[in-house]
């Protein structure tokens, strides 16, 4: 099969690799129908994440058809259309039982490594470094899905592949971030970063009853998209963010602040905000600028919700402000299994169409170009979804020039 | 055989004594040959090292009380104690029964390839450790069902160890608290342990993995694994793909 293979910083290639096989009784093999590039994939692309090995297959956002199941998988059958959570969780440990799936004890074969770094092992993640299990990812024609009897959710008939692929990470991630804000009537929510996750934070916060959502970014197309979803767009380059937020809330500060950027500007499922943080990093030596602003701006007793990824130590965080203002911090990798089905119901009922954030529909074959475009925000790129079925075969190699076109069948 | 413990003023290990005496001697010779104040100081320092090497007593160590414990056993006879604790979300009795059946070891211990049940409570393990195949005969020496289990290796084992597992109900519905302690006697004592550590095969390194996998088998029915999965690494490429097909499909 063909797969997107990581070989080093800024070096991803589409290569032929062996097809995946069932390795454990609870495994399934999925024929991928749509796969997306996540903002956090750019972290790998830019070479920030340690424990990547040349030859690793990327991708943790994918949907597809079941083509094989292990002997213990009774709830899925060949031909089922499924959406697969990016977190690999067993369903049997204390954390899965508490619905804290991303904290699963048994999803990561390299948990010992994670214990050394974080003090504890957490769930596995497809195609996301050996620290998170070293699993082969889903930017491929086929992928092995462990614990298939608890992870994948059957896709409802009325939900398309590309709607479903956004339910495997970015929509649940944005939703969980908004849910963590405990939104009450009249609440004002500020969202830093308007990449894919930020967009879903905005939409979810409004869905959960926020009175106003203030969206902070500097990319015009991202601010326009945020505005189209009902947020008040603010270009952070034109204002003093903390002063602006105090002023616009008449001194109270936003009731909840969402950091959809993260330390390395690689918020989970977060896109081209990479450059934004790089810019900030040049202005100040330390990078958790969003977190610092959020702490200063947040209303006393408010919530700082962090879907953006943090990887290690941060300096000069005003803990005194957080303490004396009585702030609540809520964060973590998304417990996708908890949100996938309820959110799919909302998509099926027509309450929300997540696919409106997709700006680029490409063949998997163009992954190297797509990574580059997403990273550099070329061509107003916000969200890339790729189709492995658009892969050229030897018989149709001349069609390589048409590879940016999506087969029509894909949209359905 | 363990040497008898002799109460003495010695607090410097054998190897260190030899090194100390040799280095001290060299410093005396070098220091005196300088015929200078710093040379004399160096010579005095060397004399202290020689004294320390000859008597096996170091006043600095005595003040720090650092080497008292380690001097108890000769380095080549020293045993290593390894402990690990984990909470498994399964009933105590189930954890006990799974663990008591040592034939389950192959499911969660990479180093063990084969387990043969000799009779109730006695098992023969064949595995690989360090540089070759190892064989161990293990027997259960004490058990309180659902609570505790102790075992040891017997004659005919290549590596000797004793171990115990203690079980306790975790608070709430959190399952069972499992505590395992293993004392093993590496061949050549600290040297064997050092070699095992370098090759990442010290029980100190392996026990947490073994216990973690046991937990996975009990909680999830299987241990997570990526062994044998596909990748784009050399040696894992499909050999059937001809250069022509690779070129045609745009593969570099």
Interface residues (C-beta under 8 A of the other chain):
Chain A: X1 X2 X3 X5 X6 X7 X13 X14 X15 X16 X17 X18 X19 X20 X21 X23 X24 X25 X26 X53 X54 X55 X56 X57 X72 X88 X90 X91 X92 X93 X94 X97 X105 X106 X107 X108 X109 X111 X112 X115 X121 X124 X133 X134 X135 X136 X144 X146 X147 X365 X391 X392 X393 X394 X397 X400
Chain B: X87 X89 X174 X175 X208 X209 X212 X215 X216 X219 X220 X221 X222 X223 X224 X225 X226 X227 X228 X229 X230 X231 X232 X233 X234 X236 X237 X238 X241 X244 X245 X246 X248 X249 X250 X251 X252
